[in-house]
Amino acid sequence: MKRIDINQAVDLIKDGMTIMVGGFLGVGAPDEVIKAIVKAGKKDLTIICNDTAFPECGSGLLVANRLVKKAIVSHIGTNPLAGEMMLNGEMEIELVPQGTLIEQIRCGGAGLGGVLTPTGLGTIVEKGKQIVNIDGKDFLLEKPLRADVALIGASISDKYGNLVFRGTTKNFNPLIAMAADVVIAQSTEEVEKIEPHDVHTPYLFVDYLIK
């Protein structure tokens, strides 16, 4: 794990990258890093996250500033701009059932070939996807998701880079930390050491920790 400042973190983000963002409706997203990405004007990003949050926070800031070309999410209802951009063709939206989305990310982090799920059978979700029959029952094969960079918003970090997530900040963060080539974490509180049994994301998954 290497300590970097926020400008160095932004330098790791390149136009056109695929980025996973942790949290739920902005809670658990590293807002300061996201604001810096917006300020730097990174563009043509693909984001993978639970939702497009709100226009003023989380991944919603990237959407509101028109830096996202595609969003793979479970819903966009709390960000009116995302709906507008989808309808006028400014941004591609791939809507994925929430449980399926997190399982695809988990598979990406664990090196698995995908997840078999009945969710979406008989709906538009199954379009273009492989259907696998097991013991007489059909399942959709949902392939793993990975990203170039994961942006993690932790509640607590220690000097080694171990992370703890409080409440709903735990949503998506621990699993996206396993499913990206580069993991950048920002925490709201730093302590000398986190006891091993309290660690949610071990330091070995964290490449960079914002100073």
ABEGO torsion letter per residue (X at the ends): XBBBBAAAAAAABBBGBBBBBBEBGGBGBBAAAAAAAAAAGBBGBBBBBABAEBAABEAAAAAAAGABABBBBABAAABAAAAAAAAAGABBBBBBBAAAAAAAAAAAAAGBAEBBBABGBGBAAABGBBBBBBGGBBBBBBBBBBBABBBBBBABBBAAGBBBBBEAAABGAAAAAAABABBBBBBABBBABBBAAABABBAAABABBBX
